């Protein structure tokens, strides 16, 4: 797993070309949730996605990795039975998405450092997951950030909306 993460990170840092196509964000989330079903079984998951969410123009594999990494982190830090939420809204020409959990706050001084390569507070973490998330989001022209909310940490990121051609 770590070797795959190292290869993904080095490709992203080398500026590998993304295979951008229009995708429904709900489909990307659904795929990640399906893959992570065993890990999510002890956590109630809330999905907050409007029905009219426009498609995003992204590399499906790479953005799937972002969603999966954020969900895996949320589950690891949520207490047993603690909830996880994934959601998104379209705002100002971009998709704003988030993953949050019922869990301990991130130390204020660590909120920016969590995206640094090899930085981790996890017992078995490599410090690559959030670094990869940051590189993928930035390669798509977006931004990612961590913040503490009342219920626990939230990781939010932006992605470009697909360019829709007008039908006549």
C-alpha positions in Angstrom: 0.0 0.0 0.0 2.8 2.4 0.9 4.7 1.7 -2.3 1.5 2.5 -4.3 1.1 5.7 -2.3 4.7 6.7 -3.0 4.3 6.0 -6.7 1.1 8.1 -6.8 2.7 11.0 -5.0 5.8 11.0 -7.2 3.6 10.9 -10.4 1.6 13.9 -9.0 4.7 15.8 -8.1 6.1 15.1 -11.6 3.0 16.7 -13.1 1.5 13.6 -14.7 -1.4 14.4 -17.0 -4.8 14.0 -15.5 -7.6 12.1 -17.4 -10.3 14.8 -16.9 -13.8 13.9 -17.8 -17.2 14.9 -16.5 -18.3 12.7 -13.6 -21.2 12.9 -11.1 -19.7 13.5 -7.7 -22.4 11.3 -6.1 -21.1 8.4 -8.3 -17.6 9.0 -7.1 -18.7 9.1 -3.4 -20.9 6.0 -3.9 -17.9 4.0 -5.4 -15.7 5.0 -2.4 -18.4 4.1 0.1 -19.0 0.8 -1.6 -15.2 0.0 -1.5 -15.0 0.9 2.2 -18.2 -0.9 3.4 -16.3 -3.2 5.8 -14.5 -0.3 7.5 -17.7 1.8 7.7 -20.0 -0.9 9.2 -19.7 0.5 12.8 -20.1 4.1 11.8 -23.3 5.8 10.7 -22.6 7.6 7.4 -24.5 10.6 6.3 -24.4 11.6 2.7 -25.4 15.3 2.0 -25.5 15.7 -1.7 -28.2 17.8 -3.5 -30.0 16.0 -6.3 -29.1 18.8 -8.8 -25.4 18.8 -8.1 -23.7 19.5 -11.5 -20.9 17.2 -12.7 -17.3 17.8 -12.0 -14.5 17.6 -14.6 -11.9 15.4 -12.9 -9.7 12.4 -13.1 -12.0 9.7 -11.7 -9.3 7.5 -10.3 -7.4 10.4 -8.6 -10.5 12.0 -7.1 -11.7 8.6 -6.0 -8.4 8.3 -4.1 -9.1 11.7 -2.4 -12.5 10.6 -1.2 -11.3 7.2 -0.1 -8.3 8.6 1.8 -10.5 11.2 3.6 -13.1 8.6 4.5 -10.5 6.2 5.8 -9.1 8.9 8.0 -12.5 9.9 9.3 -13.3 6.3 10.2 -10.0 5.8 11.9 -10.4 8.9 14.1 -14.1 8.5 14.8 -14.9 6.7 18.1 -16.8 3.4 17.8 -20.3 4.3 16.7 -19.2 7.8 15.8 -20.7 9.3 12.6 -19.0 10.3 9.4 -20.5 12.8 6.9 -19.6 13.4 3.3 -21.2 16.2 1.4 -20.9 18.8 -1.4 -22.5 21.9 -2.8 -21.9 23.8 -6.0 -20.9 27.4 -5.2 -19.2 30.2 -7.2 -18.4 27.9 -10.2 -16.8 25.1 -8.2 -17.9 22.1 -6.2 -17.2 22.4 -2.5 -17.0 19.0 -0.9 -16.2 17.8 2.6 -15.7 14.8 4.8 -16.1 15.2 8.6 -16.4 12.9 11.6 -17.4 12.8 15.2 -13.9 12.7 16.6 -11.2 14.6 18.5 -10.2 18.0 17.3 -6.9 18.5 15.4 -4.5 20.6 17.3 -4.7 24.1 15.9 -0.9 24.1 15.1 -1.4 20.9 13.1 -4.3 22.1 10.8 -1.9 23.1 8.1 0.8 20.5 8.7 -1.6 17.5 8.2 -1.0 17.8 4.5 2.8 17.6 4.7 4.4 14.5 3.2 5.2 11.9 5.9 3.5 13.9 8.7 1.1 11.7 10.7 -0.3 11.2 14.2 -1.7 7.8 13.3 -0.1 4.7 14.9 0.1 2.9 11.5 0.0 5.9 9.2 2.5 6.6 6.5 1.9 10.3 6.3 1.1 10.0 2.6 -2.7 9.9 2.4 -3.4 13.6 3.1 -0.3 14.7 1.1 -1.7 12.8 -1.9 -5.1 14.4 -1.3 -3.5 17.9 -1.4 -1.6 17.1 -4.6 -4.6 15.7 -6.4 -6.9 18.6 -5.4 -4.3 21.2 -6.4 -3.6 19.4 -9.7 -7.3 19.9 -10.5 -7.0 23.7 -9.6 -8.7 23.3 -6.3 -7.8 23.9 -2.6 -8.1 21.6 0.4 -8.1 22.6 4.1 -8.7 21.1 7.5 -10.8 22.8 10.2 -12.3 21.9 13.6 -16.0 22.0 13.9 -18.2 21.4 16.8 -18.7 17.7 16.1 -15.1 17.1 15.0 -12.6 17.7 12.2 -13.8 18.6 8.6 -11.7 18.3 5.5 -13.1 20.4 2.7 -11.9 20.7 -0.9 -12.9 22.3 -4.2 -13.1 20.7 -7.6 -13.9 22.3 -11.0 -17.4 21.9 -12.4 -17.6 20.4 -15.8 -18.1 22.8 -18.7 -21.6 22.2 -19.9 -22.3 23.0 -23.5 -25.6 24.7 -24.2 -28.2 22.7 -26.1 -30.3 24.6 -28.7 
